[in-house]
Amino acid sequence: MNGNGSRKLAIVGGTVITRDRAIEDGAVLVEDGRITFVGRARDAGPESASEIIDAGGLMVLPGLIDTHVHGSHGDDVMFSDAEGIRRISRAQARYGTTAYLPSTVSAHHEHLLRALEACAAAVDASEPAAEIVGIHVEGPFINRNKKGAHSLETLRDPDLDQCMEYLRAAPGLLKIMTLAPELPGAMELIRLLVAHDVVPSLGHSEADYDTALEAMEAGATHATHLYNAMPALHHRKPSLTTACLNEPFIRAEIVLDGLHVAPEMARLAARNKGREGLIIVTDALAAVGCPDGTYTLGDLPVKVEGDRCVLMDGETIASSMLTMNRAVGNAVAFTGASLVDAAYMASFLPAQICGVSDRKGSLEVGKDADIAVLAQDYSARLTVCKGEVAYKAMRNDER
């Protein structure tokens, strides 16, 4: 995205959320796409700004970063060309998201290559939108018995040659790959991913605790949608799920829509993992922003009614209608986390995982001016991407 010269922007009067505190009657100043001041409004001197935005009564957060997005507003990552992926990028800004990982699902090899190439082609954008900071490849090297909403016929054991082709299809963009560590060749795949700076994520798996530990020793540091498509917690059979809760080395995604995970289990996860170990994601599909109906998640049809998304069997949860602004609100409501910690789990922690925390993920001087302004009900009021207004609500229409 192109900056707008020396244009100056001031967001004043709101509660500014930094990594460590909430600043009442705060201000964030922006110049040439970068943050130049974060602090009390009375110390900001915003009068020199080209545009002053009154954020009184609102919450000013770092731009949210979603590391698990399958689609939005009718566009599916698996079927979209580069322009379709760019539409997803623009749609993310409606929810306070300023950076994200378009996420694939399990697919035949050639279809997955095409999706990766489309994502890579969509990276350079000429208008304000959420930045593509990488790609999350979910599957196809996952357990058939924990396939969830993945097409059974596309699942396969880890193939290092295929993985190398994925790396070449989107050079430098693969950030996360979800895999089942119990499959033949999985440990070798984990080591290959680590060697290429890709985060191996454990998920869609039946792994026991010892296998999870072996995967961690090989270099796995992440888990995909904690609790979902994993073994149920059992007091005599510790599993991958138990390891995710117990082991501080693993950072775990969680989908806080109230359907994927009960609030009580979300609170358990938050208490065990803390803000350094729990990543807020949406796992959203193409139906976000659209009316009820039938949509797709890769090759599979998904029935959407309200916030409930299920395969045509009527039972299997398939992605979500969650948005990052709502997920932050749910994190506070479900887990008792402070807004500071919820914002950290939705911004700084994912920025670290994506390798962009030097320029994104927190409101700090010198960083990209990625800012989400939310109302008290967590609806998005304003989204700024690299200093440019990418979304401004005219009414309560964030969904």
Secondary structure as UniProt FT lines:
FT   TURN            5..6
FT   STRAND          8..12
FT   STRAND          15..17
FT   STRAND          22..23
FT   TURN            24..25
FT   STRAND          26..31
FT   TURN            32..33
FT   STRAND          34..40
FT   HELIX           41..43
FT   HELIX           46..48
FT   STRAND          51..54
FT   TURN            56..57
FT   STRAND          59..62
FT   STRAND          64..69
FT   STRAND          71..72
FT   TURN            73..74
FT   STRAND          75..76
FT   TURN            77..79
FT   HELIX           82..92
FT   HELIX           93..95
FT   STRAND          97..104
FT   HELIX           109..121
FT   STRAND          131..132
FT   STRAND          135..138
FT   HELIX           144..146
FT   TURN            148..149
FT   HELIX           152..154
FT   HELIX           160..169
FT   TURN            171..173
FT   STRAND          174..179
FT   TURN            181..182
FT   TURN            184..185
FT   HELIX           186..195
FT   TURN            196..197
FT   STRAND          199..202
FT   HELIX           209..218
FT   STRAND          222..223
FT   TURN            226..229
FT   HELIX           240..246
FT   TURN            248..249
FT   STRAND          251..255
FT   HELIX           263..273
FT   TURN            275..277
FT   STRAND          278..281
FT   TURN            286..289
FT   STRAND          293..297
FT   TURN            298..299
FT   STRAND          300..305
FT   TURN            306..307
FT   STRAND          308..311
FT   TURN            312..313
FT   HELIX           324..335
FT   HELIX           339..343
FT   HELIX           344..348
FT   HELIX           349..354
FT   TURN            357..359
FT   TURN            365..366
FT   STRAND          371..374
FT   TURN            376..377
FT   STRAND          380..385
FT   TURN            386..387
FT   STRAND          388..392
//
